[in-house]
Structure formats: structure tokens, C-alpha cells
Amino acid sequence: MGNTQILTRRKVVIGLVVLVAFIIGLFVWQAFSASFALKDARTHAEAVQQHIRAGDFDAANRSLAELQEDTDRAHSRTGGVLWDVAKHVPYFGRNVRAVQTVSEVLDTATEINGPIALQLSKALDDGVFRPQGGKINLAEIAKLTPNVRRAATSIDKAGRDLDEIRVSQLTFPFNDLIGDLQDQVDRARSAATATATAFDLMPEMLGSSEPRNYLLMIQNPAEVRSTGGLPGSLAILHAEGGKLTMGWQGSAGDINPFSGPVVKLPADTEQMYGPSMATDFRDINFTPDFPEAAQVARSMVKQKLNVNVDGVVSVDPIALSNLMLGTGPIPVAGVPLKADNVVAALLNATYKNLQNAGEQDQFFEGAAKEIFNAVMSGRGDQAKVIKGLADSAVQHRVLLWSAREDEQARLDGTAVGGGLPGDTGSTPQVGMYLNDTLAGKMDYYLEYRASVAAVDCRQNGSQDLRATMALSSKVPKNYQDLGLGVYILGNGQYAPQGTIAFNLRIYGSAGGEITGLKINGVDHSITADEHNGRQVAFLPVALKPGEVITVTADIRTAGGADGDGVFSFTPGMVATPNGMKITSACG
């Protein structure tokens, strides 16, 4: 081989090395440039939020424009031939594809959702959503609705795009960063869908075309029921032309008794929860299916009050406390109720201080009326009132059922719908629900935290899930010295005084099975039945003062239920998000 050929080959090799180095360098430069752009985007996103909180919308728009430039730069830097080739490189390529998806999602979000978010924030600051004389401006709601729908559609697409990324297959730090983003977008997606649904339904449901009547139930988690608590305090709300007023007020005792069932319960519901769901207003929400409970309530109200309600609305005192973060203190019968004391006042102090059921009901009715009037008068900080309502909805403390089929179809599957899903295909649904068995108000002292994790993916696409609920009694050892009384402690007929007693039901996913049950790590026998196509394990629980137990259930989903799941539970005394995502083990 001659020297000339050797030199030529060396030049070719050197040229190729230089070219490869240049390509790699260009790719690295683009990656770093995109990274810096996203860091700048975070800074400008925080600035937008700060300006909104300060009410400076001109500055917010300027920061939004800078944010849009940042995300556009990041998107452009992660596109092109190099990135399209790199995403096909084994192992490394999945990270490249994930970064491309994230850059595109963020760019679209700032371009479409950013301006809409600013528009809604400006409307809120201008008082568009503030009731005037109990009336909401439905014309302004209608003007904003198309953009709210557009934002919800955009966020839904972003969520679906991000859902296609299997973070378990990514390398660090992409797995953590993108996993966090998926969770954030998932929450935003739920909130945006609920907001769009609310804007769509609000005019008709508030009587824009014809008057409506609704039953308002205030659930009492001090005597826990599957959907939250005993439906004790009631009222009829009248909606007409955007104006909402409160009429009749009473309690479950004013609706009871019934000599026989007011409706025919589904066979599996009656077998699971007994006939009293259809004969005793206090028991209508033994079932975790709020639409089912609401329809029973509607039939009972029709029989006893001769009122045809167009829907049922439910809240609890924790939701009321969230609203009062915006309204400020509200005096009721000489008691200054505030966000930080209203829960204790309604769920505990009333039963300690008032030993007459009539006086208790009167205080509850007064509290409901005054808080309702404060909210509907537009009192206080509307941003905090709306945030309080949104936070309560995320915790499943605000529930709504409509007797109109088209409206209910829109509510099904939302955070406020409160339905019990059956077969949802590849999305496994799991639930843990409580029903008091003491007939007292001891669940005020019950705290629990629950979670579900996917631990294995099987060949047929089924998953093994592990549900855990840690339950603790906050009843002090010296509870006899607290003057709690029989309304709180119960009369000892169903469980010894000082005990917190309830039934825990663990709902597996449709077509699946509950394969194991443990209490404090010790195997426990499974007593199971079926409700709405889902296997249900039944566990009676009695907690002594200060006792803590952990219940663990192993659940296998049906074949093909290999997607991310959803976990719902009875909202209790601890404020925590509900309807939580279960990240799939099937990657």
C-alpha cells in the first residue's frame, strides 16, 4: 500500500472522526441549550404566578411572553434530524423521545393554556365570579366557556402524550423529573376537566332556562359513611336565573321514618349493605356509589316533603372550612366560627355542649345558613373561596348528582361525580371505604392514611396491587374525663365506650380478585362478596383508645388491566387528595 493511499485513508478517518465529533458536539450543545431554556422557563413561570398574585397582569403578560420564548427555544432545540435519529438508538433513544415529548408539551401548554389561565385569573381579580346578591353572572360564564373548554382539551392531550412515556424505563434524572411532571399534569388535567364541566353545566343547573331545586346534604365524618359521613343536616336550594337561595332546612330525622323501602335497591347493593339504605335516610350512603345514594335521597325527599329535586349536592365540614379560608369568620349563635375551628365545632363541640338533639340540629342549620349566605353574598377573598372549593373537590368532599341524564353523563367519572366504577378496561379501579358501626360520633378521633402501589406485572397483562391503610385512634386514655357524653361515645350497645368501631370494605378491580389480607403483618381470613362487578373484602374493625393498626390487601387485576389505575377511599378527618393515580407496573 502506497504512502498516498495511507494518507488518504487517514484523512478520511480523521474527517469521519471530526464529523462524528461535530455531530455529537452539536447534539450536546442542543441538549444543553434546551436544558438552559427549560430552566429559564421555570424562572419565568414563577414570575407569572407572582405577578398574578400581586394583581399586576401587565407584568404577568410580559413574563408569559418570555416563558413562551423559553419553551419555544427548548422545543426547537430538541427537534430536527439529529434528535429524530437519536430517538431510535437502543436504550438511549427512549430518553430522547421522552425529552422531545416534554418539550413539545410544555411549549403547547404555554402557547395555549398560558393566555387562558391569565384570562381566567384576570376575570377572577375583576370579580366576574363574585356573586352579587346571591346571583352569579351567567352571561360572563358563557363568554369564558369556549376558552375553558379549549384549555381542558389541550391539557388532556398533554396528559395523554405524557402517559405514553414509561418512566420506569428511563434513566436518572429523566425518570424522576418526567414522573413528577406526569403527576403535575395529571392533577391539572383533572382540575381542568372539572372546571370545563362546571362551566358547561353551570348556566342550566343554576336555572338559566327554568328554575331548579336541589337537596343539599352536609355529611358528618364524625359518624363515617362510605361517601364521607352520616347525611345529617339538610336543606333545599332553589336556583333561578343564576340566583341560588336556601329554603327548607332540617335533618335526617325530619325525613325519617319510612315503613318500607322507597326504591328497589340493586340486588348486589342490598346484599352488601342491607335494606336500611332504602328505609333510613341516615343509611343511604352506606354504598360508596354517590349517584345511587343520591337517587334514594331524592325519592325520600319526594315522599316526605313533596319536593321534586333536580339533583343532590353534598359537602362536609372540612369543605366548609376550606371555603371559610376565603369568607373569613362567621358568627353562629354567638359562636365565632372560623376556618380553623369550624370542624371541631360542628363535629365535636356541639355534641359535648348541647345535649338536646333539637338544639344540635338548630346549631347545624344555623351554621349551614350563615356559611351559605357568606359565600353567596360574595364576601371575602373569592380566589381563596374558589381554591377552597377546588381543593375540597379533589378530596371528594364536594359531590354532585343530577337527575337529568345528559347532565349526569357529564358528571360521571369526574372528581365531583362520586360514582363507583365497574369495568373500566385497562384502568384498574381500587377502593377502601368505611361505615361506622358504633352509632356515635367517635370517628372524629379516627385518622387514617391509605395508598396503593402496583408491585408486579404478569404475562397476561394483569397486575398485582398492594393496598395499605394505616388507621389510628386519637382517643386519649383518659377519655372518661373529657365529658364526651353518649352522643359521641355511643351507648355501648354496639361497642364498648371509648372504642372506634366501623366496617372496612376493600374493593378490588373489576374482574380481579383479592388474594391476601393482613392486619399488622399477620395473615387474616378473607370474607368477600361482589358489588358492581368488583370483589369486595369485608373487615370489621374496633380500635381501642390510642390503638394503631395497618391493613394490607393484595389485589390482582383482570387480564389486560395493565394501565395506570385509580385509587379512591372514604374522605375522613385528614385532608388528602382522593382518586389517586396508581402507576402501572407493566411499564
N, C-alpha and C positions, 0 to 999 in steps of 0.2 A: 504494500500500500504506500503510495507516494506521500510526501510531506504536504502537498497541496490538498489531497483528499482528507488527510488527518486534520489539517487546519480548517477545512470546510466543515467537517463533522463537528469539530469543537465549536465553531461559530454557531452552527445550528443548535447544538445542545445548549450553549450559553444563551442563545436567543430564546430558546424554549424556557429555560430557567428564568430568564428575565421576564418573559411574558407571563409565566405562571406566578412569579413573584408579584408582578404588576397587578394581575387579576386578584390574587389573594389580598394584596395591599388595598386595592380598590374596594373589595368586598368588606375588609376590616374597617376601612375608612367610612364606608356607607353605614356599617353596623354601629360604629361609634357615633357617627353623625345622627343616626336615628335615636340612639340612646340619649344623647345630649338634648335632642329635640323633645323627647318624652319627659326628661327631667324639667326642661323649661315649661312644658305643658302643665306639669304638676304645680309649679310655682304660679303660673297664670290662672289655673283653675282655682287655687286657693284664694287668689286675689279677687276673682269674680265673686266668690262666696262672701268674702269680707265686704266688698262694696255693696252687695245685695243687703247684707245685714245692716249696713250703715245707711241704707236707703239712697245711695249715690248710684243711680242707674246709668248716668252718662259714663262714669268711671268703669262701671261693670261692663258696659258695651265695649269700651276701649280694651279692657283686659280680655274680653271674649274674642275680639278680633286678633289679639296676639296669640291667644290659645289656639284659634283656628289655624293661624300660620304655623304654629309649632306642630300640630298634629298632621297638617298637610305635608310639612317637611319630612316628618317621620314616615308617613305613608309613601311619599315619593322615593325616599332613600331605601325602602325595603321592597321596591319593585324593580322590574327590568330583567334582562336576560340572566345576569349573574344569580339573582335570587331564584328565578324560575328553574335554573339548572341545579342550584344548591339544594332546593327542596326535594330533589329526587335522590340525593345522596343517602345511602342506607344509614339508619340510626340518627345521623346528624340532621337529615332533611326534615324530620318531624318537628324539630325545634325551630327550623327556618320557617316552615309552614305556619307554626303557631305564632311566631313573631309577626309574620305578614298579616295574619288574621287579626291580631290585636291592633296593629297599626291601622288597618282598614276600619275596624270597628270604632276606634277612638276618633278617627278623622270624620267618619259619618256622624258619630254622636255629637261632636262639637259643631258640625255644619248644620245638622237638622235640629237636634234636641236643645243645643245651647240657646239659640234665639227664642225658642218656645218657652224654655224654662225661665228666661228673663222676662218674657211677656207675662207669664203667669205670676211671677214674683212682683212685677210692677202692678199688675191688677190687684194683687193682694195688698200691696202697700197703699194703693189708691182707694181701698175699701170696697172693691167690687163685690167681694164675697161677704161683706158685713151685713147681717140682716138689719133692716130698718123697720122698726115697729113690728117685728116678728115676721117680716116678709123678705124673701130672697129675690134678688133681681134676676129673674129667669131669662130676660132678653140678653143680658150680658153673658150669662152662662151659655146661651145658644151661640153667641158670637165666637166664644173661645173654643167651643166644642170641636170644630174641624181640626184645629191645630193640636188639641189634646189627643185626638184620635191618631193624627199623623205621628206624634211623638211616641205614643204607645206602640204603633206598628213598627216604628224604627227600632225601639228598644227590644221589642220581641224578636225582630230579625237578628239584632246584635246578640241576644241571648242564645238564639238557635245556632248562630255561627260559632259562638264560643263553646257551646255544648258539644260540638263536634271534636273539640280538642280533648284528648285523653291526657290529662295532666300527669297521670301515673307513669306515662311513657316518656315524659320529658326529663331533661337533666336539670340539676340545680344551676342557677336560681330560677329558671323558667317555670318549673313546676309550682314553686311557692307563689311567685308573682302572678302567674296566669290563674292559678287556683283561687287566689284572693280576688282577682278581677272577676272571675266567673261568679263568685258568691255575691260581690257587689252588684253586678249587672242583674243577677237573678232576683235580688231584693228590689232593685229599681224596676225590673220587668213586672214583678207582682204589683208594686205600687202604681206603676203607670197603667197597667191593665185595670186595676180597681178604680183609678181616677177617671179613665176614659169611660168605664161602665157607669160610674156615678154621674158624669156629665151627660151621657146619653139618656139615662133614665130619670134624672132629677126633674126635668120640667113636667113630664107626665105624672110621676109619682108625687109631685108636690101640687098636683091639681091644676095644671095649665089648661087642660081641656074640660075636666069635670072634677067635682070635689072627691076627695078620698078620705077614708078613715083607717087608722092603724092602731093596733094594740101595741102598747109599749110595756115590755116586761123588764124589770130590774132583777137580774139573777143575784142570788146571795151565796157566794162561795164559802161562807161560814158553815153552810149545810150543802155540801158539794153534790152536784149532779153532773152527768156526762158532758153537757154543753157548758157547764160553768157552775151553776148553783140553783138552789130552790127558787122558782119564779114567784117571789113573794109579793112585791109591790107592783101594781098595775095601773095603767092609765089608757084612756082613749085619746089619740091625737087626730086632729082634723086638719086636712091640707086643702087649700083652695087658692088658686091663683098665685102660688108661691108663698102664701102665708100659712104658718103652722101654729096651731093653738092646742092647748091641753084642756080636755073636758073632764069626763068622769074619772075619778081616781078610786082605787080600792086595793084589795088584796086577794090572794088566792082563796081566803076564807069567804069572801063576798061572792065568789063564783061557785064554790062547792056548796052542798054536796050534790051528787048525781046518783040516781037509783040504779043506773045501768050504764053500759058503755055508750059514749056519744058518737063513736065511729067504730067501724070494724078494723081492728089492727091487722097488719100482715101477720101470717101465722108464725113466721120466724121471730118477729118482734115480740109478739105476745108470749111465745115460749121462752124467750130470753129475759124479758123484763116484767112479765106478768100483766094481768088485765087492768091494774090500777092506773096505768098510763092513760086509759080511756075513761076513767071514772073519778080521778082525783087530780085537780089542776096542779097540785104540788109535785106530781109524779110524771107530768107529761114529757119531761126531758130526761128521763132515765136513759133513753136512747141517745147516742151521740149524733144522730141524724136530725139536725135542727129543722129542716123543712118538714119532716114527719111530725116533730113535736109542735111546730107552728100550726099545722093543719088541725091537730087535735085542739089546740088552744082556740083557734078560730071557731070551731064547732061549739065549744063550751061557752064562749062569749055570745055566740048567736042564741043559744038556748037560754042563758041566764039574763043577758042584757038586751036581747033582741036588736043587736047591732051587727050588721054585716061588715066586718073589717076587710080592707083590701090587702092587708099584709100584716106582718108581725115584725117589730123591731125589738132587739134585746141588747141591753148593756149591763155592766156590773159596776160596783162602787170603785173598782180600780180604774175603769174607763172614765167614771165621773171625776176622779181625782186628776186624771190626765187633762180633762177639759178645764178643770179649775186652775191649772197652771197658767191658763190664759185669762180666765174671768176674774181671778183674784178671790179673796174671802167672800163668803156668802152667809149671812146670819140666818139661822133657822131656830125658831122657838127659843131665842135668847142664847143659842149656842153658835159661836163664830166658826163655821165650817171653813176649812182651808184645804189646799191640795195635800198637805202633809198630815192632816188629822181626820179627813172625811171618811177614810176607810175604817179606821179604828172606831170612829163614832157610830157609823152605820152597822158595822159587823160585830161590834163587841160592847162598846159603852152603852148603847141603847138597851141591850138586854140586861146589863148589870144595873142600870139606873132606873129603868122603867119596868116594873113587874106586872104590868097590865098589858095584855096583847093589844087592846084597843089603843092605848097610849103609844105603844110601839109603832103600830100601823100609822097613826096620826103623824108621828115624827118622820117616818119614812116618806109619807105622802108630801109633807111639807118640804122635805129636802129635795125630792124629785121636782116639785113645782118650782121652787126657788132657783135650782140649778138650771132647769129648762128655761125659765124666764130670763136668767142672766145670759145664757147662750143665745137665745132668740132675740134678745134686745141688742145684740152686737157689742155687748160690754167687754172691755178689756182688750188684750192683745190678740187679734184674730189669727195672726201667724201661729201663736202658741196654741190657740184653741184647735186650729186645723191640724197642727202637728200632733196634738194630744189625741185627736180623733183617729189620725192615721196610725199612730203607734198602737192604739187600742185595737184597731182592725187587724194589724199584723199579729197581735197576740190572741186573736179570735175572741175578743171581748165585745165586739160590735158585730151583731148578726142581723141579717135582713132576709125575710121571705116575702114574696109577692104572690097574691092569689091569681094574678094574670100570668098565663102560661108563657107568653112571649117575654115578659119581663123576668120571670123566674129562670127561663132558659139562659138569659144573660148573666144572672147571678150565680148559676151553678158553676162550681169549680173555682170561684173567686174566694178571697180571704173572708169576705162577709157572708158568703153563701152558707157555710156551715154544714154542707151535705156530707153524707157518708158514702164515699165512692165504692162502687162494686169492682167490676173488671175494667181496669184501665190499661190493658195491653202490656206493653213493655215497661210501664212505670209502676213498680210495686208500691202499694199504699200500706202503711202500718200505723196502728193507733193504740194508745193506752188511756183508758177512761175510768173515772171514779164515780161511785154513787154512795152517799152517806147511808149508814145503817143504824146510826145512834139516835136519830130524831132529836138532835140538839144542835148547838152551834159551835162545836169543838173544832171544826175544820179551819176556823180562824187561826188555830195554833198548828196547822199542818203545813209543812213546807216540803216540796218535792222538786227534783230536777230530773229530767228524762232525756235520753238520747238514743239514737240508733246508728249503728255502723255496719256497712257491708264488709264481711270478713272473707268471703270466698266466692269465686265464680265457677260454676260447674259446667260440664261439657254440653249439657242440653240448654244452656243459657239461663238456668235458674241461679239464684244467688242465696247464700247463707247470710242472714242478717242477725245481728245481736242487739236486742232492745234492753235498755237498762233504765230503771227508775229508782233513785235514792230517796227514801221517804223518812222524814224525821218529825217527831212530836216536840213542839216547843212548849208543851205544858210543863210548868215548873213543879218540882217535887212538893212544894207547899201550896198547891192549887186550892186546898181547902181554906186557906187564909185569904184568898182573893175575893171572896164574896161573889162568886160567879153565878150561882143560882141555877135552878132547874132548867131555865130556858137555854142556857149554854151547856150545862153538864149533861142534860138529859135526865130522865127519872130513874135510870138504872135498869129499866125493863129489858133493853136490848144489849147493853154492855155496861160494865161497871163504870161508875162515875170517875172522871179523870182520864178515861180511855178515849182515843180517837178511833172510831170504827167505820169501815167502808168496804165496799166490794171493788176490787180492781179487775177490769176486763182488758185483756190484751188481744187486739185484733191483728191477725195475720193478713197477708195479701191474698187477693182473690186467686183461688185455685191452688194455693200453697198450703203449708201446714206448720204448726208449732211443734218443733221437735224436742224441745227441752225447756225446763223451768227450774230456776234455782232461787233460793232465798238465802242471802248472806253466804253464797257459795255452796250451799248444800242442796242437792237434788230434791225436787218436790214433784209430787204426782201432778198430772195434768188433767183437769176436768174441762172438757171442751165441748162447744156447740158450734152452730153456724148461724151467721146473720149476714144477709145481703151477699151471699156467696163467699163469705170470708170466715175462716175458722176463728173461734174466739175462746181463749183460755180464761177461766174464772178463778179468782183467788180472793177469798175473804181475808181482810187484814184488820188487826186490832193492835194499836200502838199504846203502850203504857207511857206515863209521863217521862219525857226525856229519851224515849227509845228511838233507835235509828235502825232501819233495815234497807237492804238493797235487793231488788227483784230483778232477775236477769232472765230473759226469754230468748231462746234460739228459734229463729223463724226461717223456713225455706220457702222461697217464692216458687211460683209455677214456672215451667219451662218456657223460655222466651222472654221472661220478665227480667231482662238484662240491662235495663236502663237505670238512670238515676231515679231514686224513689222519693217518697214524701212521707214524713212522719208528723202526725197530729196527736194532740193529747188534750185532756181537760185543763183549761186555764185555771190556775189556782192563785194562791196568795203571792207567789213570786212572779214578778214581771219578766217574761222571757218570750222571744219570738216563737211562733207556732207554725205548723205546716212547713217544717224544716226540710231542706234537701238532704237526701241520703246519697252520697257519692257512690256510684256503681263500682262494684269490684270486678266488673267484666271489661274495664279499660276500653 
